[in-house]
Amino acid sequence: MVTYKYQIESLYPMVGPLLPEGGVITLGLHDHALAIVIAAKSVTVPYGKEIRVVHVNSGEVIFRKTAATVTTAGEE
């Protein structure tokens, strides 16, 4: 079983140019920069709901995005 360091997640399906077709609710990755880029380029269906990048081991949210806001850990 593959264990990822970072997870892009939302309560709603996410779509975007860097995500698999059909949309996903979670996506695991090993690279935090890539996870943030993919999350930043993605949107939810319905539009505007929250997308998060979470460090799996600690549970810390390192990036959060909605239609109105984009924040990275340390900027709050």
Secondary structure, DSSP 8 states (H G I E B T S, - for coil): ----SEEEEEEEEEE-TTS-TT-EEEEEES-HHHHHHHHHT-EESSTT--EEEEETTT--EEEEE-SS-EEETT--
